[in-house]
Amino acid sequence: MAERERYIPGVPCWVDTRQPDPQAAVAFYQSLFGWEFEDVMPPGSRGSYYVARLRGGDVAAVGSLTDGAPAQATWHTYIYVLSADETVSRVQEAGGRTLREPLDVNEAGRMAVFADREGAAFSVWQPGTRRGAQIVNEPGTVNFNGLNTRDAEAAKRFYGSVFGWRTLQIDGAEMWTLPGYGDHLEGLNPGLREQIAEYGATPGFEDVVASISPIGDDQKGAPAHWDVTFGTDDADAVADRAAELGGRVLAPPFDAPWVRMTVIADPQGATFMASKFVPESGARSESADRAA
């Protein structure tokens, strides 16, 4: 399931980070994940946009801060749509805001930036020559995207209206689902449903597109936001390496159902998670739930 040739509307398809010093960020992520970079901006452009690749496939990007944006490094989630312009009206009708009007990105596609009712920013991507990440769900590539919110019910109404998302409870956590996404994935990877069932995953897991997490009382002042998780084959090693490269380990590696993960801030402050898939921990969790 690593190679990704196409997406369907309503699925996160791309991530990038905007940085005060993009060249320094390139050096950090190149050393951390082994990414190879290419600046795809035309010669003479005011800023840079470095596309990161593994095995020649696009996985993420590092760019300069955009005009008017806060001088703060962050990771951004893009959601695949058929029309960025039509999404504007859906967002506004649902109570959100347009932070950046739709614009063409050369022939690559068309994008726009929005905020949901709570202020969490996200982008949409209407594909042209670029559809999104070409490799996912393996070490050094995007594994998951998640919304952090204080008002889950309002978020459900908003994202349900804009993208048609629903939610599913898994191991005490709540996940965004998109009806029909599992059919799409099964078409790309015949036998996927059977593989998911063998792992003992909750029925409906194949439709999961993202997570939804409450912002706890211990995170006072933290705004609603989207986050990104990258896959890794060793969460402990990637945490150690990030610290060596000047990043900060915000949450040391810990075990959770199905994964071992860590939370990291890069040297300029953009936060992300790194997660190793541990299927036996999910099986233990499922067994404990049944016993209870």
Backbone bond lengths (Angstrom), bond angles and torsions (degrees), N, CA, C in turn:
res aa  C-N    CA-C-N  psi(-1)  N-CA   C-N-CA  omega(-1)  CA-C   N-CA-C  phi
1 M - - - 1.456 - - 1.514 110.95 -
2 A 1.341 117.64 12.73 1.460 119.70 -176.70 1.518 112.19 -77.33
3 E 1.342 117.75 -42.26 1.454 120.60 -177.84 1.530 109.74 -77.49
4 R 1.317 116.81 129.81 1.460 120.30 -178.00 1.527 108.98 -126.49
5 E 1.328 116.82 113.80 1.458 121.21 -177.57 1.516 112.42 -95.70
6 R 1.335 117.68 -27.60 1.455 118.96 -176.84 1.533 110.02 -153.93
7 Y 1.331 114.32 162.45 1.459 122.64 179.65 1.521 108.51 -127.75
8 I 1.330 116.21 170.49 1.453 121.26 171.60 1.524 107.31 -120.28
9 P 1.341 117.73 156.44 1.467 120.29 -178.13 1.524 112.00 -55.83
10 G 1.333 115.44 137.77 1.454 121.36 178.30 1.511 114.78 96.56
11 V 1.334 117.55 5.03 1.466 121.72 -178.43 1.527 109.88 -110.72
12 P 1.344 118.90 130.89 1.472 119.37 172.54 1.521 110.11 -55.97
13 C 1.337 116.38 132.92 1.467 119.13 -172.09 1.525 113.70 -129.81
14 W 1.336 118.22 -9.56 1.465 119.20 -174.22 1.516 109.08 -160.24
15 V 1.344 115.74 153.16 1.464 121.60 171.31 1.520 108.75 -137.59
16 D 1.311 115.33 146.63 1.461 119.42 169.24 1.526 108.95 -145.75
17 T 1.313 114.72 162.14 1.459 120.80 176.52 1.517 108.88 -123.33
18 R 1.319 115.45 132.65 1.462 121.56 176.65 1.519 107.74 -100.63
19 Q 1.328 116.19 130.45 1.457 121.00 -169.30 1.530 111.15 -133.10
20 P 1.353 117.61 143.85 1.469 119.91 173.85 1.519 112.19 -58.70
21 D 1.341 116.67 -36.53 1.467 121.72 178.43 1.525 108.09 -125.18
22 P 1.330 117.73 85.54 1.465 119.46 -175.57 1.522 113.67 -62.95
23 Q 1.341 117.36 -32.77 1.463 118.60 -179.98 1.535 111.32 -64.41
24 A 1.348 116.45 -38.79 1.459 119.43 177.52 1.528 110.56 -66.52
25 A 1.337 116.76 -38.02 1.461 120.15 177.99 1.526 111.13 -65.45
26 V 1.323 116.43 -38.93 1.464 120.61 176.55 1.528 110.20 -57.82
27 A 1.320 116.64 -44.90 1.464 120.17 -179.56 1.529 111.14 -62.67
28 F 1.346 116.79 -40.68 1.463 120.95 -179.85 1.527 110.85 -63.09
29 Y 1.330 117.33 -53.28 1.461 120.02 -174.49 1.530 111.93 -72.62
30 Q 1.316 116.99 -27.99 1.461 119.61 174.99 1.525 110.28 -63.10
31 S 1.320 115.72 -42.76 1.463 119.87 179.78 1.521 112.18 -74.19
32 L 1.345 116.88 -31.89 1.464 120.25 -176.43 1.524 112.15 -78.22
33 F 1.324 117.59 -46.80 1.459 121.52 -173.77 1.529 114.40 -111.57
34 G 1.330 117.63 -5.06 1.452 119.67 -178.15 1.515 113.96 75.41
35 W 1.336 116.63 21.50 1.461 119.96 179.96 1.522 111.36 -69.06
36 E 1.321 116.42 145.12 1.459 123.24 168.95 1.523 107.64 -103.93
37 F 1.326 117.18 138.99 1.459 120.85 -171.92 1.521 112.30 -119.39
38 E 1.346 114.07 148.61 1.464 121.63 171.66 1.524 108.14 -137.73
39 D 1.330 116.33 127.60 1.456 120.54 174.52 1.528 107.52 -78.25
40 V 1.340 116.22 113.56 1.463 120.14 -174.88 1.526 112.77 -95.60
41 M 1.338 117.03 4.08 1.462 119.33 177.71 1.526 110.01 -74.52
42 P 1.339 117.69 144.78 1.471 120.12 179.30 1.530 110.93 -63.12
43 P 1.317 118.52 152.01 1.470 121.65 176.79 1.528 110.72 -54.36
44 G 1.324 115.98 138.76 1.452 121.15 179.36 1.515 114.69 86.71
45 S 1.341 117.88 -0.09 1.463 120.42 178.99 1.522 110.66 -67.13
46 R 1.335 116.16 152.38 1.462 120.69 -178.68 1.523 112.09 -70.18
47 G 1.312 116.99 -31.40 1.463 120.39 -177.93 1.519 111.23 -124.18
48 S 1.320 114.55 -177.19 1.463 121.62 179.61 1.520 109.60 -122.02
49 Y 1.314 115.46 152.94 1.462 121.63 173.11 1.519 107.19 -143.37
50 Y 1.346 114.21 100.89 1.454 121.09 -175.47 1.527 109.53 -94.23
51 V 1.328 116.50 114.25 1.457 120.96 175.78 1.525 108.38 -82.50
52 A 1.342 115.31 128.62 1.462 121.54 179.71 1.520 109.67 -93.44
53 R 1.339 115.82 139.29 1.460 120.06 -177.33 1.521 110.82 -135.17
54 L 1.325 114.21 149.52 1.457 123.46 167.77 1.520 107.15 -126.25
55 R 1.318 116.68 131.45 1.475 121.82 -178.45 1.525 111.41 51.94
56 G 1.333 117.08 31.11 1.449 121.26 178.76 1.507 115.17 83.25
57 G 1.342 118.25 -2.41 1.456 121.80 -179.51 1.520 111.74 -100.38
58 D 1.327 117.21 136.51 1.462 122.11 179.99 1.529 110.26 -65.64
59 V 1.344 116.50 133.79 1.466 119.83 -179.50 1.525 113.09 -126.40
60 A 1.345 119.19 -26.23 1.463 122.33 -176.80 1.525 106.96 -174.21
61 A 1.332 117.19 -173.51 1.463 119.77 177.43 1.522 110.41 -154.42
62 V 1.329 114.53 155.56 1.464 124.04 174.98 1.518 107.05 -123.03
63 G 1.340 117.12 125.09 1.452 120.28 -177.64 1.510 113.40 -131.90
64 S 1.333 115.00 169.61 1.464 121.56 174.33 1.518 109.39 -72.99
65 L 1.321 116.29 158.33 1.455 120.55 172.88 1.524 109.50 -63.08
66 T 1.319 116.36 142.16 1.458 120.43 178.20 1.521 110.24 -85.33
67 D 1.326 116.51 157.40 1.459 121.68 -179.81 1.524 110.53 -57.47
68 G 1.330 115.34 130.98 1.451 120.47 177.59 1.509 114.93 84.24
69 A 1.336 117.36 -7.99 1.466 120.08 179.96 1.521 110.47 -79.92
70 P 1.343 117.77 151.56 1.467 120.01 176.17 1.524 110.74 -59.49
71 A 1.326 116.09 145.13 1.475 120.77 179.55 1.519 109.25 -77.39
72 Q 1.302 115.04 64.22 1.462 121.72 -173.64 1.520 109.37 -140.76
73 A 1.318 116.97 129.49 1.456 121.27 -179.47 1.525 109.80 -76.86
74 T 1.317 117.30 131.02 1.458 122.38 179.09 1.525 109.74 -147.48
75 W 1.335 115.01 157.37 1.456 121.73 170.56 1.524 108.76 -96.95
76 H 1.335 116.67 140.70 1.458 122.51 -176.57 1.525 110.31 -120.79
77 T 1.335 115.50 141.54 1.459 122.64 176.77 1.525 110.10 -103.65
78 Y 1.339 116.54 134.04 1.463 123.34 176.61 1.525 109.21 -111.66
79 I 1.330 116.52 137.02 1.458 122.31 -179.86 1.527 108.87 -114.19
80 Y 1.294 115.97 132.52 1.460 123.48 -175.27 1.528 110.26 -70.14
81 V 1.325 116.71 129.47 1.466 121.94 177.76 1.528 109.11 -136.84
82 L 1.325 115.13 161.53 1.468 119.78 175.00 1.510 111.47 -83.08
83 S 1.358 116.90 -27.94 1.460 121.01 -178.73 1.512 110.07 -148.16
84 A 1.333 116.31 114.30 1.460 120.30 176.14 1.522 110.69 -64.60
85 D 1.330 117.02 -35.31 1.463 120.93 -178.12 1.525 111.51 -67.42
86 E 1.325 117.28 -41.97 1.457 119.88 178.70 1.521 111.47 -68.25
87 T 1.327 117.18 -28.21 1.457 120.24 178.24 1.519 111.07 -66.11
88 V 1.332 118.03 -28.83 1.462 121.26 178.72 1.521 110.27 -56.09
89 S 1.315 117.69 -48.91 1.462 120.29 -177.40 1.522 111.23 -67.26
90 R 1.332 118.05 -37.49 1.464 120.34 179.33 1.528 110.97 -65.60
91 V 1.331 115.92 -40.76 1.461 119.42 178.40 1.525 110.63 -63.77
92 Q 1.303 116.79 -45.82 1.460 120.36 -178.40 1.524 111.27 -65.25
93 E 1.323 117.56 -41.40 1.462 120.92 178.15 1.527 111.72 -63.55
94 A 1.332 116.46 -29.23 1.462 121.20 -179.55 1.530 112.35 -86.54
95 G 1.338 117.26 -1.92 1.464 120.18 177.20 1.507 114.71 97.64
96 G 1.338 118.38 9.54 1.457 121.36 178.14 1.516 111.83 -91.36
97 R 1.344 115.54 -175.43 1.465 121.58 -178.48 1.529 110.31 -129.74
98 T 1.320 114.64 150.38 1.455 120.78 173.66 1.525 108.48 -93.21
99 L 1.325 116.65 116.68 1.462 121.52 179.31 1.520 111.53 -90.29
100 R 1.312 116.43 -29.15 1.465 120.75 177.74 1.517 108.07 -146.17
101 E 1.305 116.39 118.52 1.454 121.61 -177.59 1.528 110.37 -61.19
102 P 1.337 116.78 153.73 1.467 119.35 179.22 1.526 112.26 -54.46
103 L 1.324 115.93 137.46 1.457 121.63 177.94 1.511 109.59 -145.75
104 D 1.316 115.88 150.40 1.454 121.69 177.80 1.522 110.28 -80.10
105 V 1.313 116.02 139.27 1.460 122.35 174.95 1.526 106.44 -109.26
106 N 1.343 114.40 80.17 1.467 120.80 -173.38 1.535 108.86 49.38
107 E 1.324 117.58 -133.24 1.458 120.51 177.84 1.526 112.12 -95.38
108 A 1.340 115.97 0.29 1.459 119.47 -175.97 1.522 112.08 -67.08
109 G 1.333 117.35 -37.69 1.451 120.35 -178.35 1.511 110.87 164.97
110 R 1.306 116.32 -165.27 1.457 123.02 -179.30 1.516 107.45 -133.41
111 M 1.317 117.71 136.57 1.459 121.26 -174.62 1.514 111.14 -132.51
112 A 1.322 115.49 165.03 1.459 123.05 172.37 1.518 107.14 -154.17
113 V 1.334 116.35 158.72 1.456 121.80 -179.50 1.527 108.36 -123.02
114 F 1.325 116.24 134.34 1.454 122.04 -177.12 1.526 110.93 -131.10
115 A 1.319 115.39 167.34 1.466 122.29 170.12 1.521 107.43 -126.50
116 D 1.320 117.34 137.54 1.462 119.95 176.81 1.529 109.86 -76.16
117 R 1.299 117.99 -174.06 1.459 121.75 -173.76 1.525 112.44 -63.57
118 E 1.334 116.45 -23.16 1.462 120.92 -178.97 1.523 112.22 -97.47
119 G 1.334 117.28 -4.60 1.457 121.14 178.18 1.506 115.49 101.53
120 A 1.331 118.72 -1.25 1.464 120.70 178.60 1.522 109.08 -68.74
121 A 1.329 116.50 124.05 1.466 121.25 -177.22 1.527 110.90 -87.07
122 F 1.321 115.61 141.88 1.460 122.17 173.56 1.528 107.63 -149.65
123 S 1.311 115.53 160.48 1.458 121.07 179.89 1.526 109.57 -116.32
124 V 1.325 115.83 160.55 1.460 120.33 171.84 1.520 108.52 -121.81
125 W 1.323 115.16 152.88 1.460 121.33 -177.90 1.521 109.50 -129.61
126 Q 1.325 114.67 118.03 1.458 122.39 172.72 1.518 106.77 -99.71
127 P 1.326 119.01 112.62 1.463 120.21 -167.74 1.513 113.80 -72.28
128 G 1.331 113.61 145.11 1.454 122.80 166.53 1.510 106.31 -116.82
129 T 1.330 116.43 -109.42 1.460 119.52 176.84 1.517 112.15 -77.76
130 R 1.332 117.49 -19.09 1.469 121.50 178.36 1.530 109.47 -112.13
131 R 1.326 115.69 126.02 1.460 119.73 -178.23 1.521 112.96 -95.60
132 G 1.321 117.57 -25.59 1.454 120.83 -177.45 1.513 110.13 147.56
133 A 1.322 115.86 -161.62 1.466 120.04 179.47 1.523 109.95 -62.19
134 Q 1.316 115.48 136.80 1.462 120.53 -178.51 1.523 112.95 -96.35
135 I 1.326 116.74 -17.11 1.464 121.72 175.57 1.520 107.28 -132.93
136 V 1.329 117.12 130.08 1.461 122.40 -179.45 1.530 108.95 -140.47
137 N 1.326 115.31 165.92 1.467 122.47 171.11 1.518 114.12 59.26
138 E 1.330 115.58 38.69 1.449 120.29 170.17 1.526 107.12 -146.71
139 P 1.336 119.16 167.37 1.461 119.96 -177.51 1.520 113.06 -52.51
140 G 1.341 115.44 130.85 1.448 121.33 178.79 1.512 114.26 85.06
141 T 1.332 118.01 8.94 1.458 121.30 178.59 1.520 109.51 -130.53
142 V 1.339 116.16 167.06 1.459 120.09 -178.88 1.521 110.07 -63.98
143 N 1.311 113.98 130.82 1.455 121.69 179.04 1.526 111.39 -109.99
144 F 1.349 116.15 -29.95 1.468 118.96 -176.76 1.522 110.07 -165.11
145 N 1.325 114.70 156.76 1.461 122.84 171.97 1.521 107.04 -127.77
146 G 1.337 117.48 148.43 1.455 118.75 -177.99 1.509 113.19 -148.15
147 L 1.334 115.38 145.50 1.456 122.48 175.06 1.516 109.37 -96.71
148 N 1.334 116.17 131.57 1.457 122.76 173.98 1.523 107.66 -108.24
149 T 1.340 117.05 122.93 1.459 120.82 -169.92 1.524 111.74 -143.35
150 R 1.327 115.79 154.73 1.463 121.93 172.00 1.524 111.76 -99.48
151 D 1.317 117.08 -9.57 1.467 120.68 -177.53 1.528 108.09 -134.12
152 A 1.332 114.98 81.74 1.456 120.13 -175.23 1.524 111.79 -63.87
153 E 1.330 116.95 -37.22 1.464 119.06 -177.62 1.521 110.98 -65.90
154 A 1.330 117.29 -41.54 1.471 120.18 177.00 1.526 110.20 -64.97
155 A 1.350 116.54 -38.69 1.461 120.05 178.21 1.522 111.18 -63.17
156 K 1.325 117.02 -39.79 1.463 120.07 179.48 1.525 110.81 -62.87
157 R 1.317 116.48 -41.16 1.459 118.92 178.96 1.530 110.83 -65.94
158 F 1.341 115.71 -42.05 1.461 119.83 -177.53 1.527 112.04 -65.54
159 Y 1.333 117.25 -56.72 1.464 120.23 -175.27 1.526 111.88 -71.92
160 G 1.337 116.63 -26.84 1.456 119.22 173.58 1.513 111.39 -64.97
161 S 1.349 115.63 -39.70 1.460 120.38 179.56 1.524 112.01 -71.64
162 V 1.340 117.11 -41.19 1.464 120.64 -174.79 1.534 112.09 -78.32
163 F 1.336 117.49 -43.71 1.465 120.50 -172.94 1.532 114.42 -118.49
164 G 1.327 117.80 -4.68 1.456 119.77 -178.59 1.516 113.97 78.22
165 W 1.335 117.37 20.03 1.460 120.84 -178.63 1.517 112.28 -74.85
166 R 1.331 115.21 149.56 1.462 123.81 170.86 1.523 107.66 -123.23
167 T 1.317 117.91 -176.76 1.461 119.56 179.88 1.523 110.81 -128.77
168 L 1.334 114.83 157.09 1.460 123.21 -179.08 1.519 108.58 -141.39
169 Q 1.329 117.34 134.85 1.458 122.46 176.83 1.514 109.89 -86.32
170 I 1.345 116.58 126.16 1.453 122.37 178.79 1.516 108.96 -137.04
171 D 1.335 116.99 117.89 1.467 121.72 177.64 1.526 111.46 52.28
172 G 1.313 117.40 40.46 1.455 121.12 177.80 1.506 114.33 80.63
173 A 1.334 117.31 -2.91 1.463 121.53 178.10 1.523 109.12 -107.30
174 E 1.328 115.81 162.99 1.452 120.48 -179.16 1.529 109.31 -113.55
175 M 1.307 116.04 135.97 1.457 122.22 -176.63 1.524 110.45 -122.87
176 W 1.342 115.40 145.63 1.455 120.19 170.85 1.523 108.86 -79.90
177 T 1.324 117.35 135.66 1.455 121.40 175.15 1.522 109.62 -125.07
178 L 1.315 115.48 153.35 1.454 122.98 176.14 1.520 107.73 -123.92
179 P 1.337 118.06 110.44 1.467 119.32 -179.61 1.527 111.58 -53.71
180 G 1.318 115.59 130.94 1.457 121.26 179.88 1.510 114.43 94.77
181 Y 1.333 117.86 -10.76 1.456 119.35 -178.53 1.531 110.88 -66.26
182 G 1.329 116.32 -37.30 1.453 119.60 177.99 1.522 112.09 -61.63
183 D 1.353 116.55 -36.83 1.466 119.82 176.81 1.521 110.31 -63.21
184 H 1.336 115.85 -41.09 1.468 120.54 178.41 1.529 110.65 -61.73
185 L 1.333 116.49 -46.94 1.465 119.95 -179.18 1.526 111.63 -65.88
186 E 1.320 116.91 -37.78 1.465 120.12 177.99 1.523 110.31 -63.34
187 G 1.326 116.75 -35.47 1.451 119.62 176.87 1.515 112.72 -66.17
188 L 1.347 115.70 -36.01 1.459 119.90 178.15 1.520 111.80 -75.55
189 N 1.351 115.87 -33.59 1.464 121.55 -174.41 1.527 108.97 -134.93
190 P 1.322 118.62 79.03 1.465 120.63 -179.69 1.532 111.47 -53.05
191 G 1.330 115.83 133.33 1.452 120.80 -177.84 1.511 113.50 95.95
192 L 1.339 117.46 -1.68 1.463 120.70 -177.74 1.526 111.74 -61.91
193 R 1.323 117.50 -43.96 1.463 120.13 -179.98 1.525 111.03 -59.15
194 E 1.312 116.32 -42.08 1.464 120.39 179.29 1.523 110.58 -63.89
195 Q 1.332 117.33 -40.08 1.455 121.37 178.81 1.526 110.72 -64.56
196 I 1.334 116.94 -43.52 1.462 120.92 179.03 1.523 110.27 -61.86
197 A 1.340 116.73 -41.65 1.458 120.64 179.51 1.524 111.26 -63.85
198 E 1.336 117.12 -37.40 1.468 120.87 179.23 1.523 111.49 -63.22
199 Y 1.338 117.04 -32.27 1.460 120.46 176.69 1.523 111.83 -72.64
200 G 1.331 117.45 -13.27 1.455 120.49 -179.11 1.510 113.86 82.93
201 A 1.327 117.04 22.86 1.459 120.56 -178.73 1.524 111.01 -70.27
202 T 1.316 116.10 156.09 1.455 122.93 178.54 1.531 110.18 -60.76
203 P 1.334 118.48 135.72 1.464 120.03 176.29 1.530 110.74 -55.04
204 G 1.319 116.02 135.50 1.457 121.02 -176.91 1.509 113.22 97.08
205 F 1.336 117.35 -6.22 1.460 120.34 -178.26 1.522 111.95 -60.12
206 E 1.317 117.27 -29.10 1.467 120.28 -177.60 1.530 112.35 -65.26
207 D 1.332 117.88 -16.65 1.469 121.23 178.60 1.530 112.81 -92.41
208 V 1.344 118.07 0.23 1.468 121.12 -177.27 1.528 110.27 -69.07
209 V 1.344 115.58 132.60 1.467 120.59 177.35 1.526 112.89 -118.16
210 A 1.343 118.00 -18.04 1.465 121.06 -178.32 1.524 107.89 -169.79
211 S 1.317 116.37 178.86 1.466 121.12 178.20 1.525 110.04 -116.66
212 I 1.323 115.67 162.20 1.459 122.32 174.31 1.520 107.34 -132.01
213 S 1.332 117.05 122.01 1.461 122.00 -174.18 1.521 110.44 -127.13
214 P 1.339 117.24 139.10 1.465 119.83 176.39 1.519 111.23 -74.63
215 I 1.318 117.08 143.94 1.460 121.87 171.91 1.515 107.02 -84.66
216 G 1.324 117.29 118.15 1.452 121.80 -173.64 1.516 114.04 -77.18
217 D 1.327 114.70 167.74 1.462 120.88 178.91 1.525 111.79 -64.13
218 D 1.349 116.61 -22.04 1.464 119.93 179.56 1.531 111.62 -80.03
219 Q 1.334 116.97 0.20 1.459 121.45 179.31 1.526 110.49 -114.64
220 K 1.321 116.03 44.44 1.457 120.80 -178.18 1.529 110.65 -57.32
221 G 1.303 115.13 132.15 1.462 119.97 179.99 1.504 114.23 89.58
222 A 1.336 118.12 -13.59 1.465 120.25 179.96 1.524 108.96 -71.40
223 P 1.326 118.63 127.03 1.457 120.59 179.76 1.526 111.63 -78.71
224 A 1.305 116.72 159.57 1.454 120.30 170.99 1.531 108.31 -61.01
225 H 1.325 116.21 139.36 1.461 118.65 -175.60 1.520 110.95 -162.60
226 W 1.331 114.79 161.85 1.452 122.22 171.98 1.527 109.13 -96.72
227 D 1.339 116.27 143.57 1.463 119.80 176.38 1.520 110.12 -124.77
228 V 1.328 115.22 170.86 1.459 121.24 -179.07 1.523 109.68 -131.78
229 T 1.326 115.75 141.80 1.459 122.87 176.75 1.517 109.36 -119.20
230 F 1.335 115.98 131.05 1.456 121.37 175.88 1.525 109.62 -104.81
231 G 1.311 116.44 144.97 1.447 120.42 176.58 1.518 111.38 -73.37
232 T 1.317 115.90 153.23 1.463 121.91 175.77 1.521 108.24 -150.83
233 D 1.320 116.63 155.51 1.461 119.26 173.93 1.520 111.77 -96.46
234 D 1.358 117.41 1.23 1.466 121.48 179.07 1.527 108.73 -161.14
235 A 1.328 116.89 96.33 1.462 120.83 -177.92 1.523 111.73 -63.96
236 D 1.328 117.41 -35.61 1.462 120.27 -179.48 1.528 110.71 -67.06
237 A 1.327 116.15 -42.52 1.460 119.73 -178.66 1.521 111.49 -67.54
238 V 1.347 117.72 -39.05 1.462 118.96 -178.58 1.526 110.53 -70.02
239 A 1.340 118.33 -32.36 1.460 120.75 175.77 1.530 110.27 -65.89
240 D 1.327 116.44 -44.77 1.465 120.04 178.51 1.527 110.92 -62.26
241 R 1.314 116.37 -42.85 1.462 120.20 -177.96 1.521 111.15 -66.71
242 A 1.345 117.42 -40.34 1.461 120.61 178.32 1.520 110.94 -60.21
243 A 1.329 117.29 -41.30 1.465 120.82 178.39 1.522 110.99 -64.62
244 E 1.333 116.64 -40.53 1.464 120.47 178.33 1.526 111.33 -61.68
245 L 1.319 116.91 -31.38 1.464 122.10 -176.58 1.523 112.99 -88.20
246 G 1.334 116.96 2.76 1.455 120.05 177.64 1.509 115.30 101.63
247 G 1.342 117.65 1.83 1.452 120.70 175.03 1.522 111.14 -81.45
248 R 1.326 115.91 177.73 1.464 121.53 178.04 1.518 109.46 -122.42
249 V 1.318 116.33 136.32 1.455 121.26 176.32 1.524 107.01 -90.55
250 L 1.322 116.37 105.27 1.462 121.38 -176.79 1.528 111.67 -79.02
251 A 1.317 116.71 -31.06 1.468 122.02 175.12 1.515 107.49 -139.01
252 P 1.340 117.97 111.84 1.458 120.16 179.09 1.523 110.47 -57.57
253 P 1.321 117.79 157.70 1.465 120.37 -178.42 1.523 112.40 -51.68
254 F 1.342 115.25 134.90 1.461 121.86 -179.15 1.522 108.90 -143.12
255 D 1.322 115.35 158.57 1.456 121.84 -179.25 1.521 110.42 -95.59
256 A 1.320 115.28 139.51 1.457 123.44 175.75 1.526 106.63 -141.67
257 P 1.343 118.11 166.82 1.460 118.39 179.20 1.527 111.72 -53.61
258 W 1.323 115.84 124.54 1.462 125.56 175.82 1.534 114.28 79.24
259 V 1.333 119.70 -11.91 1.465 119.69 -172.52 1.527 112.23 -144.23
260 R 1.340 115.12 162.36 1.450 124.06 161.86 1.523 105.36 -122.73
261 M 1.337 117.09 126.84 1.456 118.94 -169.18 1.524 111.76 -142.49
262 T 1.331 115.16 167.65 1.454 122.93 179.35 1.520 108.68 -146.17
263 V 1.338 116.04 155.71 1.465 121.80 178.15 1.519 108.13 -114.84
264 I 1.331 116.41 129.74 1.465 122.69 -171.67 1.523 110.16 -130.92
265 A 1.315 117.23 144.77 1.464 122.44 167.53 1.517 107.79 -112.00
266 D 1.323 117.28 130.22 1.460 119.22 177.92 1.532 109.82 -71.86
267 P 1.319 119.59 172.86 1.469 120.79 -174.34 1.526 114.88 -57.88
268 Q 1.353 117.70 -23.00 1.465 119.99 179.62 1.530 112.52 -101.04
269 G 1.343 116.08 3.92 1.453 120.22 170.55 1.507 116.91 103.99
270 A 1.326 120.25 -3.90 1.465 121.31 177.95 1.525 108.94 -72.26
271 T 1.326 116.81 125.58 1.461 120.93 -176.52 1.527 111.03 -96.93
272 F 1.316 115.14 149.02 1.454 122.10 176.41 1.517 108.20 -157.08
273 M 1.310 116.43 168.15 1.453 122.14 176.03 1.520 110.04 -115.42
274 A 1.312 116.22 152.45 1.458 122.44 173.15 1.518 107.19 -124.40
275 S 1.324 116.85 132.01 1.458 121.38 -170.14 1.519 111.37 -134.92
276 K 1.329 115.63 133.67 1.459 122.36 173.56 1.522 108.65 -105.80
277 F 1.324 116.73 128.75 1.459 121.32 178.45 1.521 109.38 -73.03
278 V 1.357 116.69 124.21 1.461 122.80 179.72 1.520 107.36 -126.88
279 P 1.336 118.34 86.39 1.466 120.63 -172.51 1.514 114.30 -59.79
280 E 1.345 117.43 -31.75 1.460 118.60 -178.92 1.520 112.25 -65.77
281 S 1.332 118.34 -28.65 1.468 119.89 178.01 1.521 110.74 -70.72
282 G 1.326 116.79 -31.21 1.456 119.77 175.76 1.515 110.65 -69.22
283 A 1.321 115.91 -40.67 1.464 119.45 178.72 1.524 110.81 -62.76
284 R 1.347 117.12 -39.72 1.460 120.40 177.08 1.513 111.64 -62.40
285 S 1.341 115.30 -40.96 1.464 120.18 -179.64 1.519 110.82 -64.47
286 E 1.343 116.82 -44.11 1.462 120.82 179.13 1.511 110.13 -61.18
287 S 1.346 117.86 -41.22 1.472 121.59 -179.66 1.523 110.47 -64.73
288 A 1.339 116.53 -40.51 1.465 120.25 179.33 1.517 110.95 -64.97
289 D 1.328 116.81 -39.71 1.464 120.21 178.57 1.520 110.78 -62.73
290 R 1.328 116.89 -42.17 1.460 119.29 -179.70 1.514 110.67 -66.82
291 A 1.355 117.23 -38.42 1.457 120.73 -179.98 1.518 111.41 -65.06
292 A 1.365 115.49 -36.61 1.453 119.00 179.61 1.526 111.14 -68.33
